[in-house]
Amino acid sequence: MKQYKYLLQEKDLPTHWYNILADMKNPPPFYRHPATLEEMVNPPMPPPVFPMALIEQEFSKERYIEIPDKVRDVLKLWRPSPIYRAHRWEAALDTPAKIYYKWEGVSPPGSHKPNTAVAQAYYAKEEGLEGLATETGAGQWGSALCFATQLFGLKCKVFMVTISYHQKPYRRILMETWGGEVVPSPSSETHAGRAILAKDPETSGSLGISISEAIEYAVTHDGWKYSLGSVVNFVLLHQTVIGQEARMQMEMAGDYPDIVIGCAGGGSNAAGLIFPFLKDKLDGTRPDLRAIFVESTACPSMTRGIYAYDWGDTAKTGPVAKMHTVGHGFIPAPVHAGGLRYHGMAPSICALLDQGQAEARAYHQNAILGVAVNFAQSEGIVVAPETAHAIQATYDEAMACKESGEAKVILFNCSGHGHFDLAAYDAFHRHDLPDYELEQIKIEQALAELPQIP
Ligand SMILES: Cc1ncc(COP(=O)(O)O)c(C=O)c1O
């Protein structure tokens, strides 16, 4: 008899996060100070914008870090999350590939994002803070942080990229329902926002700009700190509950993936699924495992950017990291996958790409929505446009199996639902969805502003 889902019990929720830095022969280099560009060898990062416990995790070389009980208690609201075997989609594609997906859309905000939001709110509360400021693209991260902060009795201020603020009003309402305060970014509330608006009052905004605003808000308000939903080590660390659960579930299914896939904006959901498997490739147990990180052609940091030091935000207030980047000044086209519109990528993922341990690819939004519709018609789930990028890569790999006759095992992270992204599906159905052909000159202009580090 066919089995469709692989379920774990609450007691199976991982007790520790997995830190891939402990297993990398060449981990990413240290961050650089945003102003002096000197190596920041020891924490805390000046200014210490994050709670101290998170800064310690950022620099930790421990392989496993214990998850506090209070964090696990909240995660149990929806975790462990299910793994599905996509029998119906496999049949529809007529592929010999065995397709599995880890479904993170079961969390209250509808994505993987609360896996770290809950941990960050917990450490902020422990430090005695009043609130956390953050940025959000699609609104998934902002809603996850509002959900988490209100559970711990904290305030939340969200700078939401202007284009998404208008495209996704329901995400804003969700954030407000969970007690958050949301403003379109760039806003007139910060120096960084006002400077951008003075140059371009009609700008659609970018995650880089919103990050600058949120950092500025945090450092200019007593009792507030900044919270980031992706890119940095501690966020990727918190997401590894996904991959650790998935390992147990794949064992239940009697399979081990040949290919693991995730969409990547800053890289957190993909790393969360992939890193606990990649451990086996790094230690030589599974040398043939393929890991694929998938981005948008509108913001192609991994596939067209360069591997260099760059600021994490537009106003150059955050640390400088070595990463694949299209430049901190790059403003991507307003694709519906708002969460994939970040100019850089997690430094740990970039180091793994550079060392040949992982692959990257990019897709246009019409392609990914087409395959998301196809997936929905077999599996029922209407995914977020970000997630649809992972589905497109899975589709391509499944079709390659059809061609070669191989029955490869493919596992992808189904990072979130698209219930607040139906406007994207509507535009797709009406053939009214532009694909953006990115001019090389725009990337080159943005790259010309990179910091000069010998
Ligand atoms: C559903 C979903 N998937 C993926 C992403 C991309 O973020 P990350 O690369 O950090 O997982 C986002 C970001 O907003 C998202 O909302």
The ligand as an SDF file (V2000), in Angstrom:
LIG
                    3D

 16 16  0  0  0  0  0  0  0  0999 V2000
    7.7930   30.9310    1.9640 C   0  0  0  0  0  0  0  0  0  0  0  0
    9.1770   31.4670    1.8530 C   0  0  0  0  0  0  0  0  0  0  0  0
   10.1430   30.6860    1.3460 N   0  0  0  0  0  0  0  0  0  0  0  0
   11.3980   31.1260    1.2110 C   0  0  0  0  0  0  0  0  0  0  0  0
   11.7560   32.4160    1.5640 C   0  0  0  0  0  0  0  0  0  0  0  0
   13.1640   32.8630    1.3400 C   0  0  0  0  0  0  0  0  0  0  0  0
   13.8660   33.0770    2.5250 O   0  0  0  0  0  0  0  0  0  0  0  0
   15.0430   32.1230    2.9720 P   0  0  0  0  0  0  0  0  0  0  0  0
   15.9910   32.0080    1.8290 O   0  0  0  0  0  0  0  0  0  0  0  0
   15.6410   32.7760    4.1500 O   0  0  0  0  0  0  0  0  0  0  0  0
   14.4270   30.8190    3.3270 O   0  0  0  0  0  0  0  0  0  0  0  0
   10.7960   33.2770    2.0950 C   0  0  0  0  0  0  0  0  0  0  0  0
   11.1560   34.6450    2.5000 C   0  0  0  0  0  0  0  0  0  0  0  0
   10.3680   35.4710    2.7700 O   0  0  0  0  0  0  0  0  0  0  0  0
    9.4760   32.7850    2.2380 C   0  0  0  0  0  0  0  0  0  0  0  0
    8.5260   33.5700    2.7190 O   0  0  0  0  0  0  0  0  0  0  0  0
  1  2  1  0
  2  3  1  0
  2 15  2  0
  3  4  2  0
  4  5  1  0
  5  6  1  0
  5 12  2  0
  6  7  1  0
  7  8  1  0
  8  9  2  0
  8 10  1  0
  8 11  1  0
 12 13  1  0
 12 15  1  0
 13 14  2  0
 15 16  1  0
M  END
$$$$
